[in-house]
Amino acid sequence: MRKRFFINSFINLLLVMIIPITLLGTLMIIYTNRYLKEDITSKNQALLKQSSQITRLIFQSFDTVNLMISSDSTSARALRRITSGSELFSDEDIKILNNLNNSINSIIASNHYIDSVYVFINGTDKFYSSSDRIVPIEKLEDSKWIEDLSSGLETQGFTFRQLHSNISNDHDKDIVSVYRRMFSGAGTVVVNIDIDKLRDDMEKYLVYEDQVMYLTDSVSSINLTGETSIEWDSMSEILTDNQDEFTQSIEDKPYLISRLPIDKYDWYFVSLAPLSTLYKLQYNQVQLTLMAITICVLIGIVVAALSARKNYKSICGIINAIEIAHKGGELLPPQKSQDVYTYIIHNVIHHGILKDYVDVQLSEKKYMMQTLEMKALQYQINPHFLVNTLKGIYWKSVKANGISSPAARMTENLLDITGYYLSDPSATVTLREEILHTKSYTDILTDRHEGELEVSWDYAQEMEDVVCKRLILQPFIENAFYHGIRPASEEIKKYNSKGRIRIKIRQKAEEIIINITDNGKGMPKNKLNAIRSSLSKTEMPTEHIGIYNPHRRIVLTFGEKYGVNVYSLMNCGTTVQIRLPKFTF
């Protein structure tokens, strides 16, 4: 039982605590997820557009240098002469070279991402450098870009490399060399971008922790923002995807990937942001929700255990109180408390014994009803053989004196009331039936005592449908005649009168009042009090059974509110009043 209490309490607590937390947490997660998606997309697009603007600025400088050299045939021819092997330059070539160098350096100065610019004329053994002017290729330690040109990158492309100190005044630095064939086709322009400066600026625009940016084309990629390195196979898969924003796992780690193509070039800016970082707020909400649920479960276990212990103890107290009540022991009143189980015990103490008492009373009531019904029958007429005997007397009387003779009439009335008496005494009847068979009895009385008795009835016809018990009128009419009128017959004759019995039936509110009044000698006050006292008792009296019997049957059937009362005055007569509820079939 204690385990059951624990489980029920635990489930109830979980339903009350966890359901609201779960619903609230779920709604917060859904709302946050929707907000984060919109916010992430917006911020990534802003980052990519900013990166694109930086790139366009670089390429504008790139195109300006290319256009400046390609559109000026004099400068192009001068560069070819200067880089063709001769170390003696004419004054005109030097002038042209100075003008070109000033123009290119002014472009570099306007764009701090550009470290230097190279111009290589096809078929020559020297090249132009914005930092060192004319440089022989054979003395060049930084020959990586020459190898890239030989591999075909002079058309359009970029490569990541280190720039050495003999080319730049700075120490070795990471650069990205971007190659572009001259518009005239005479050579290649190489723009060296300072990747550290580009990274410094790009990192300012990064929105999320561990987010990285890549510049990539169809054959290579450069990390612009961090140390995280993505294998080219993974990057190539990113480039082949048809969507510009999607989710993909790289080295078993999910990323949100955003991609922006660069206009006029087959290059892309690619942003990679770990989902664990992007949705950190949402993950925290999930963790908080799970933590709250866990705390609720732990609290629920503790509270349910304490509640189960208390409830089990209280239930044991209730069971013990019930057992004591059944055994008739003394129940001690519990201390005052708002606890529901204490309230139950209090009610068990106050009503438990009463319930047992009521059960006993109901059992006794049923037994008394059966006993009274049986005694009523036995008190009136019991043996069935009497009916058969009366039938024989009736037919002999009819045969000897005719059907209208007083003997035949009396026997017929006696047969009628005998059959009524011997029928089921526990069944209820209507006043119509009770009055009909009582009239048979009064007819016998008036025939037997011709000239001594007069019986009158006073009631409305609608009263006949009221429900009553059998044999509630006859005993009182019999008592009225034999105990009231007959003892006073001499006094009545002195006044040339008859004994009179009047039965009056009236309705009062929802009750039926039946008064049976005689003009007999009445009874003394002490006898009247004795009769009234016997009516208030539940034990069967030894006297006045004719009055007690119908009274008790009415009380047991309809309740204590109803029954019989007796009113009498010496030498004036007696009235028996019967109160019934107004019930109809």
FENSUL-V490611 format. One record per run of one state. SS is the DSSP state (helix for helix, strand for strand, loop for the rest). FROM is the first residue (numbers start at 1). TO is the last residue. If there is no record, write none. Layout:
SS_FROM_TO ; SS_FROM_TO
This chain:
loop_1_1 ; helix_2_71 ; loop_72_72 ; helix_73_82 ; loop_83_90 ; helix_91_110 ; loop_111_113 ; strand_114_121 ; loop_122_125 ; strand_126_129 ; loop_130_132 ; strand_133_136 ; loop_137_143 ; helix_144_153 ; loop_154_155 ; strand_156_163 ; loop_164_172 ; strand_173_181 ; loop_182_186 ; strand_187_194 ; helix_195_205 ; loop_206_211 ; strand_212_216 ; loop_217_220 ; strand_221_223 ; loop_224_231 ; helix_232_240 ; loop_241_244 ; strand_245_250 ; loop_251_252 ; strand_253_261 ; loop_262_267 ; strand_268_274 ; helix_275_278 ; loop_279_279 ; helix_280_327 ; loop_328_339 ; helix_340_380 ; loop_381_384 ; helix_385_401 ; loop_402_405 ; helix_406_422 ; loop_423_427 ; strand_428_430 ; helix_431_448 ; loop_449_452 ; strand_453_458 ; loop_459_460 ; helix_461_465 ; strand_466_469 ; loop_470_473 ; helix_474_494 ; loop_495_498 ; strand_499_508 ; loop_509_510 ; strand_511_518 ; loop_519_524 ; helix_525_535 ; loop_536_544 ; helix_545_558 ; loop_559_562 ; strand_563_569 ; loop_570_572 ; strand_573_581 ; loop_582_583 ; strand_584_584 ; loop_585_585
